[in-house]
C-alpha cells in the first residue's frame, strides 16, 4: 500500500526546509505516514483509491498525490518541529497542508468529480 498515491520525496518536499533529517530519511516512518494518508483518503471518501488506482485517469492522479503527500507531510512536520524557525511556523505549514487536503477531499466526495476521474 505504501507510496501508491504519492512518493516519499513529495512527502518530504511538502514538509518544507526545516524538516527533520531523521524523519525525512526514515523509510519506515515515511511509509507509515504514506499508509496512514492513503487509508484516511479511502475512509473519508468511502472509495478505495489505492486498490482502484489503475482505473483513475492520468490527469487526476496528481490530485490524489497532492492530498496524500499533504496529509503525510503534515505528519512529518509534527514528528519533529525543532528544525523550523519556530513552532508557529511549523504549525502554519501543517495548517496549509491540512487545508489543501481538506479541499481535495471535498472534491473527491463529489459524484461528478468521481465520474470524471474514472472512479465509478
Residue, then its C-alpha position, 0 to 999 in steps of 0.5 A: x500500500x505504501x507510496x501508491x498515491x504519492x512518493x516519499x520525496x513529495x512527502x518530504x518536499x511538502x514538509x518544507x526546509x526545516x524538516x527533520x533529517x531523521x524523519x525525512x530519511x526514515x523509510x519506515x516512518x515515511x511509509x507509515x505516514x504514506x499508509x496512514x494518508x492513503x487509508x484516511x483518503x479511502x475512509x473519508x471518501x468511502x472509495x478505495x483509491x489505492x486498490x482502484x488506482x489503475x482505473x483513475x485517469x492520468x490527469x487526476x492522479x496528481x490530485x490524489x498525490x497532492x492530498x496524500x503527500x499533504x496529509x503525510x507531510x503534515x505528519x512529518x512536520x509534527x514528528x519533529x518541529x525543532x528544525x523550523x524557525x519556530x513552532x508557529x511556523x511549523x504549525x502554519x505549514x501543517x495548517x496549509x497542508x491540512x487545508x489543501x487536503x481538506x479541499x481535495x477531499x471535498x472534491x473527491x466526495x463529489x459524484x461528478x468529480x468521481x465520474x470524471x476521474x474514472x472512479x465509478 
